[in-house]
Amino acid sequence: MKKRIIHLFLLLFVAAMTLSACAMLRGDPRKNCNHPDHGEYMMQKRQKAFSKG
């Protein structure tokens, strides 16, 4: 019984990690604050907002 619970938990954990990785791949990866180009992305975003008025 305990082995079933452990296997189910591991399966759910792996599924959650996989689905969250897929969600991160949607859109611009520079949105992630750990991305090397995040600062440049934020500057471009602010410039766009400022130019719109």
Secondary structure in CASP SS format (residue, H / E / C, confidence):
PFRMAT SS
TARGET T0000
AUTHOR 0000-0000-0000
METHOD secondary structure of the structure
MODEL  1
M C 1.00
K H 1.00
K H 1.00
R H 1.00
I H 1.00
I H 1.00
H H 1.00
L H 1.00
F H 1.00
L H 1.00
L H 1.00
L H 1.00
F H 1.00
V H 1.00
A H 1.00
A H 1.00
M H 1.00
T H 1.00
L H 1.00
S H 1.00
A H 1.00
C H 1.00
A H 1.00
M H 1.00
L H 1.00
R C 1.00
G C 1.00
D C 1.00
P H 1.00
R H 1.00
K H 1.00
N C 1.00
C C 1.00
N C 1.00
H C 1.00
P C 1.00
D C 1.00
H H 1.00
G H 1.00
E H 1.00
Y H 1.00
M H 1.00
M H 1.00
Q H 1.00
K H 1.00
R H 1.00
Q H 1.00
K H 1.00
A H 1.00
F H 1.00
S H 1.00
K H 1.00
G C 1.00
END
